[in-house]
Amino acid sequence: MTQDSYDFLMTDLLNANTYLISKKLLKILGEEFYIYTDDNKDVLIGYSEQKALKIKEDIRVFSDKSKSNKILNIKQRNVIDTLGRFDFTDPNTGGSLGGIRRNWGKSWLRDSYSIYGPDGQVYGEVEEDSLMNAMLRRLVPFLGSYYFCPDFSMNVQGQPSITFESWRSLFFGRQTLEVHIPDENQLDRRVILGAAMIIIAIEGEQNEAGWHDLMPN
């Protein structure tokens, strides 16, 4: 991507240090995600769709609901790799941004992911913070998924930690993920967005179903 094309994409979504991502619970076909700057939800800075009835997961991120400015594509790599590896792609150039994969061994106790670059090399981790919450969701899946939502930290060597805090409201029927990015963190915002979308979309699907699949297919 040239500098001019990257500057063109530098919308509020890619400049923000806080994302508040919201979606409806128990939506039947497809998912819609609304991205705001804070919990007042006054300023919409991004919009995302998870395609319905796809054999492989397919998530698109845009700067607004008009979908005129594409920011990020997220696709599951293989059909049999369910909840495993997801590749991030620049939708304007087709270039790889790397991706995220689940760490099945570590996820027996609490959810864990690795971030990899375009060359496939792992350079960061996303891990659930609370072992107790993770175990409660596994022992009491349906109640645990609503009252003990997972929080995560993203850690990349040489960069301040990024936090992901999630909660659910049965009254309003919504799930929310809040992402906090320190000013000093220079990681590509599209990679952070990709990790956030996997957490709220894929982890959310498991929890809504009332089960937690720990074994890879």
C-alpha positions as CSV (number, residue, x, y, z in Angstrom):
1,M,0.0,0.0,0.0
2,T,1.3,3.5,-0.9
3,Q,1.5,6.3,1.6
4,D,-1.2,8.2,-0.2
5,S,-3.6,5.3,-0.2
6,Y,-2.9,4.6,3.5
7,D,-3.5,8.3,4.3
8,F,-6.8,8.1,2.5
9,L,-7.9,5.3,4.8
10,M,-6.9,7.1,8.0
11,T,-10.4,7.7,9.1
12,D,-11.5,8.2,12.7
13,L,-11.6,4.4,13.0
14,L,-7.9,4.1,12.4
15,N,-7.0,7.1,14.5
16,A,-9.0,6.2,17.6
17,N,-7.5,4.9,20.9
18,T,-10.8,3.5,22.1
19,Y,-13.3,1.3,20.3
20,L,-16.7,0.3,21.7
21,I,-18.1,-2.5,19.5
22,S,-21.7,-3.4,19.9
23,K,-23.9,-6.1,18.4
24,K,-27.4,-7.7,19.0
25,L,-27.6,-11.0,20.9
26,L,-29.1,-14.0,19.3
27,K,-29.4,-12.6,15.8
28,I,-30.6,-15.4,13.4
29,L,-28.9,-14.6,10.1
30,G,-25.6,-12.8,9.9
31,E,-24.3,-10.2,12.3
32,E,-24.0,-6.4,12.4
33,F,-21.4,-4.6,14.5
34,Y,-21.4,-0.9,15.3
35,I,-18.2,0.7,16.3
36,Y,-18.2,3.9,18.5
37,T,-15.6,6.0,20.2
38,D,-17.2,5.6,23.7
39,D,-20.3,4.3,25.5
40,N,-22.3,7.4,24.8
41,K,-22.6,6.0,21.2
42,D,-22.8,9.5,19.8
43,V,-20.2,9.0,17.1
44,L,-20.3,6.0,14.8
45,I,-16.7,5.5,13.5
46,G,-17.1,2.0,12.0
47,Y,-19.5,-0.7,10.9
48,S,-18.9,-4.4,10.3
49,E,-20.8,-7.3,8.8
50,Q,-20.5,-11.1,9.4
51,K,-21.8,-12.8,6.3
52,A,-24.6,-15.3,6.9
53,L,-24.7,-18.9,5.6
54,K,-21.0,-18.9,4.7
55,I,-19.1,-22.2,4.9
56,K,-16.1,-20.2,6.1
57,E,-16.4,-17.2,8.4
58,D,-16.3,-13.9,6.5
59,I,-16.2,-10.6,8.3
60,R,-15.9,-7.1,6.6
61,V,-15.1,-3.8,8.4
62,F,-16.1,-0.4,6.9
63,S,-15.7,3.2,8.1
64,D,-19.5,3.6,8.2
65,K,-22.8,1.9,7.4
66,S,-22.8,3.1,3.8
67,K,-19.9,0.6,3.3
68,S,-18.2,3.0,0.8
69,N,-14.8,2.9,2.6
70,K,-13.5,-0.6,3.1
71,I,-11.1,-1.0,6.0
72,L,-10.5,-4.7,6.6
73,N,-11.5,-8.2,5.5
74,I,-11.3,-11.2,7.9
75,K,-11.6,-14.7,6.5
76,Q,-11.4,-18.1,8.0
77,R,-8.5,-19.9,6.3
78,N,-10.0,-23.4,5.9
79,V,-13.4,-25.0,6.3
80,I,-12.1,-27.7,8.6
81,D,-10.1,-25.1,10.6
82,T,-13.2,-24.0,12.5
83,L,-12.5,-21.3,15.1
84,G,-8.8,-21.7,14.3
85,R,-7.0,-19.4,11.9
86,F,-8.3,-16.1,10.5
87,D,-6.4,-14.1,7.9
88,F,-6.6,-10.3,7.8
89,T,-6.5,-8.7,4.3
90,D,-6.4,-5.1,3.1
91,P,-9.6,-5.0,0.9
92,N,-8.2,-2.1,-1.2
93,T,-4.9,-3.8,-2.3
94,G,-5.5,-7.4,-1.5
95,G,-2.3,-7.4,0.6
96,S,-2.0,-9.6,3.6
97,L,-1.9,-8.0,7.1
98,G,-1.3,-11.3,8.8
99,G,-4.0,-12.7,11.1
100,I,-4.8,-14.5,14.3
101,R,-5.0,-18.2,15.3
102,R,-6.3,-20.0,18.3
103,N,-3.9,-21.7,20.7
104,W,-5.7,-24.9,21.3
105,G,-3.4,-26.2,24.0
106,K,-3.5,-23.1,26.1
107,S,-7.3,-22.7,25.5
108,W,-8.1,-25.7,27.7
109,L,-7.9,-23.4,30.7
110,R,-8.6,-20.0,29.2
111,D,-8.8,-18.6,25.7
112,S,-5.6,-17.8,24.0
113,Y,-4.7,-16.6,20.5
114,S,-1.5,-15.8,18.6
115,I,-1.0,-12.9,16.2
116,Y,1.0,-13.7,13.1
117,G,2.4,-11.4,10.3
118,P,2.1,-11.6,6.5
119,D,5.1,-14.0,6.7
120,G,3.2,-16.4,9.0
121,Q,5.6,-15.7,11.9
122,V,4.0,-15.2,15.4
123,Y,4.8,-11.8,17.0
124,G,2.1,-11.3,19.6
125,E,-0.4,-12.9,21.9
126,V,-4.0,-12.3,22.9
127,E,-4.9,-14.0,26.2
128,E,-7.9,-14.1,28.5
129,D,-7.2,-12.3,31.8
130,S,-9.2,-14.3,34.3
131,L,-8.7,-18.0,34.8
132,M,-11.7,-18.1,37.3
133,N,-14.1,-16.5,34.7
134,A,-12.9,-18.9,32.1
135,M,-13.5,-22.0,34.3
136,L,-16.9,-20.8,35.3
137,R,-18.0,-20.4,31.7
138,R,-16.8,-24.0,31.0
139,L,-18.5,-25.4,34.1
140,V,-21.8,-23.5,33.8
141,P,-21.8,-22.6,30.1
142,F,-25.1,-20.8,29.7
143,L,-25.1,-18.7,32.9
144,G,-21.3,-18.3,32.8
145,S,-21.3,-16.8,29.3
146,Y,-23.6,-14.0,30.5
147,Y,-22.2,-13.2,33.9
148,F,-18.5,-14.0,33.4
149,C,-17.7,-12.5,30.0
150,P,-14.1,-12.8,29.0
151,D,-11.6,-9.9,29.1
152,F,-8.4,-10.1,27.1
153,S,-5.0,-8.5,26.8
154,M,-3.0,-8.1,23.6
155,N,0.8,-8.2,24.1
156,V,3.4,-7.5,21.4
157,Q,7.0,-7.1,22.4
158,G,8.1,-3.5,22.6
159,Q,4.5,-2.2,22.7
160,P,2.2,-1.3,25.6
161,S,-0.5,-3.8,26.3
162,I,-4.0,-3.4,24.7
163,T,-7.0,-4.4,26.7
164,F,-10.4,-5.9,25.6
165,E,-13.3,-5.6,28.1
166,S,-16.6,-7.4,27.3
167,W,-20.0,-7.4,28.8
168,R,-23.6,-8.4,28.0
169,S,-26.9,-6.8,28.7
170,L,-29.9,-9.2,28.7
171,F,-32.3,-6.2,29.2
172,F,-31.1,-4.4,26.0
173,G,-30.2,-7.7,24.2
174,R,-26.7,-6.5,23.3
175,Q,-23.1,-7.6,23.6
176,T,-20.4,-5.0,23.9
177,L,-16.6,-5.1,23.6
178,E,-14.5,-2.1,24.6
179,V,-10.9,-1.8,23.4
180,H,-8.3,0.5,25.0
181,I,-5.2,1.3,23.0
182,P,-2.4,3.3,24.7
183,D,-1.2,6.3,22.8
184,E,2.3,4.8,22.6
185,N,1.2,1.7,20.9
186,Q,2.2,1.7,17.2
187,L,0.6,-1.5,16.1
188,D,-1.4,-1.3,12.9
189,R,-5.0,-0.5,14.0
190,R,-6.4,-2.9,11.5
191,V,-4.7,-5.8,13.2
192,I,-6.2,-4.6,16.5
193,L,-9.6,-4.3,14.9
194,G,-9.2,-7.8,13.5
195,A,-8.5,-9.3,16.9
196,A,-11.4,-7.4,18.4
197,M,-13.8,-8.7,15.7
198,I,-12.7,-12.3,16.3
199,I,-13.3,-11.8,20.1
200,I,-16.8,-10.4,19.8
201,A,-17.9,-12.4,16.7
202,I,-16.4,-15.8,17.2
203,E,-16.2,-16.0,21.0
204,G,-19.6,-14.5,21.1
205,E,-21.1,-17.2,18.9
206,Q,-19.7,-19.9,21.2
207,N,-21.1,-18.3,24.3
208,E,-24.5,-17.6,22.8
209,A,-24.8,-21.3,21.9
210,G,-24.2,-22.1,25.6
211,W,-21.1,-24.3,24.9
212,H,-17.4,-23.9,24.6
213,D,-15.6,-26.0,22.0
214,L,-12.1,-26.8,23.1
215,M,-11.1,-29.3,20.5
216,P,-10.0,-28.4,17.0
217,N,-11.7,-30.1,14.0
